[in-house]
Amino acid sequence: MSRFDEMYKQKLTTAEEAAKLINSGDTLLAPLSNGQPLTLVNAAAQRIRNDDLRDITYVSGVDVRWFDLYHPDLVGKVLIDSGFVSIVTRHGVGEGLFTYTPCRLGQAVDMVNRCRSVQVACMVVSPMDRHGFFSTGCNVDWGWEGAKLNNPREIIVEVNENMPRTYGTNHLHISEVSAVIENHIPLFELPPIPINDKDEKIGRFIADMIEDGSCIQIGIGGMPNAIANFLLDRKDLGVHSEMLTDSMVDLYEAGVITCNKKNFMPYKWVGSFALGTKKLYDFIDENPLVEMHSTRFVNDPYIIGKNDKLISVNATVEVDLSGQAASESIGSMQYSGTGGQLDFVQGAWRSRGGKSFLTLYSTYTDKNGEEKSKIVPTLSPGIFTTVSRTDIEYVVTEYGVANLKGQNLRTRVKELVSIAHPDFRPMLEWEARKMNYIP
């Protein structure tokens, strides 16, 4: 047994014992999605129920599992602070039971380090290697570097043999860790996402503007999957993306993604977290093609811009005629988060030959069954702007592509009206005249 194995054995404990390292008033920091340590968080919840612990703040995001810590009977005893709202936390945030911190993923590590104090960092890691290192695998995101830079009192890791071991800058050594828990549960997998006719139309518009040798960030969902289907004849695409997805693996297996033409970190996929199916998790496991780094690096617009022909594709909810894009709320109800959208919009503009696309369907049906336009004269009351009108570049609906970057209001109105649903174009033009955007 090596000295690292001895250290591991000494620090190995139960979730209940590890939870005793958390003190009342502590702030706990965890990574996104599969990086959140289930057994530790549930053990902390039990301590709160037993009145052994109080006034805890739990900082995380993109929750994919229900934790006991989120139970209604703990409201007022623990504060759930989400940096990116998901289906698990959406109701709690919407009802004011939890809270949301507006943040860009590229600034999330600095936000934690400069704007608050963290006493306990906790995360899921791969099994320890012979050198004593754990990998944070598919969830480096903000948790790993938040732990490294914030100098928390405790670092607690939950070892899961299903967490892939990835290369890059994302490792913790056993000597840095306060306690080790083992919990070998399957990673959460995203269900299949169907592609509809609108997705295909939008996907084709964007794919037609992606050149050979481009470096992509295309996200997840029906529309990104549609884009991937239309890229099968491209050559030597690269990857620099906050999130790695199954569609990227599909493009790799089809010979489309090679990273051979990347001018920055060539021959490497660069990502910060991966969310998809076991196929994706198996692909990144000990794969020298893939490097996983903190969002502080991956989402830095300066770093993004070092990649030539950087293509960024993100979804938005609503765009007004001046070019403001609201991508994270429905009215004042927080639905998701800023995430890395603004990071990549700004980074793509810095990139030589780069392009950023915001996508949305032209219409939606409201709760009364009435069809409404998603391109609007002014943003809906209470909705939050995610991408400012000074940053926005391309907007895409099933009716076409609007190029807004650097354009005046008259041109923006013309471009956006042309991709709105035909039934709403006269109204939009009338409203634009009313606001003196056009004569």
KAPEUR-V449840 format. One record per backbone hydrogen bond with DSSP energy under -1.0 kcal/mol. CO is the residue of the C=O (numbers start at 1). NH is the residue of the N-H. Records with the same first field share a line. If there is no record, write none. Layout:
CO->NH ; NH
This chain:
2->6
3->7
4->8
5->9
6->10
7->11
8->12
11->180
14->18
15->19
18->21
19->22
23->26
26->57
27->119 ; 120
28->59
29->122
32->35
33->36
35->124
37->41
38->42
39->43
40->44
41->45
42->46
43->47
44->48
45->49
46->50
47->52
48->51
54->25
56->79
57->28
58->81
59->30
60->83
61->33
67->70
68->71
71->74
72->75
74->77 ; 78
77->56
79->58
80->99
81->60
82->101
84->62
86->90
89->93
90->94
91->95
92->97 ; 98
93->96
99->82
104->107
107->111
108->112
109->113
110->114
111->115
112->116
119->154
120->29
121->156
123->158
125->160
129->132
132->174
133->129
134->172
135->126
136->139
138->274
140->144
141->295
142->146
143->147
144->148
145->149
146->150
154->121
155->178 ; 179
156->123
157->181
158->125
159->183
160->163
165->286
167->292
170->136
172->134
173->176
179->157
180->13
181->159
183->185
196->200
197->201
198->202
199->203
200->204
201->205
202->206
203->207
204->208
206->209
207->210
211->214
214->238
215->311
216->240
217->313
221->225
222->226
223->227
224->228
225->229
226->230
228->231
231->234
235->213
237->258 ; 259
238->216
239->270
242->272 ; 273
244->275
245->249
246->250
247->251
248->252
249->253
250->254
251->256 ; 257
252->255
256->237
259->267
265->268
269->291
270->241
271->293
272->140 ; 141
273->244
276->190
277->281
278->282
279->283
280->284
284->287
287->290
289->269
291->271
294->297 ; 298
295->299
297->300
300->304
301->305
303->306
304->307
309->215
310->355
311->217
312->357
314->359
318->326
319->376
320->323
324->320
325->386 ; 387
326->317 ; 318
328->335 ; 336
330->333
333->330
336->85
338->341
339->105
340->344
341->345
342->346
343->347
344->348
345->349
346->350
347->351
351->354
352->309
355->312
356->394
357->314
358->396
359->316
362->374
364->372
366->369
370->366
372->364
374->319
376->321
380->383
387->325
388->391 ; 392
393->404
394->358
395->402
396->360
397->400
400->397
402->395
404->407
408->412
409->413
410->414
411->415
412->416
413->417
414->418
421->424
424->428
425->429
426->430
427->431
428->432
429->433
430->434
431->435
432->437
433->436
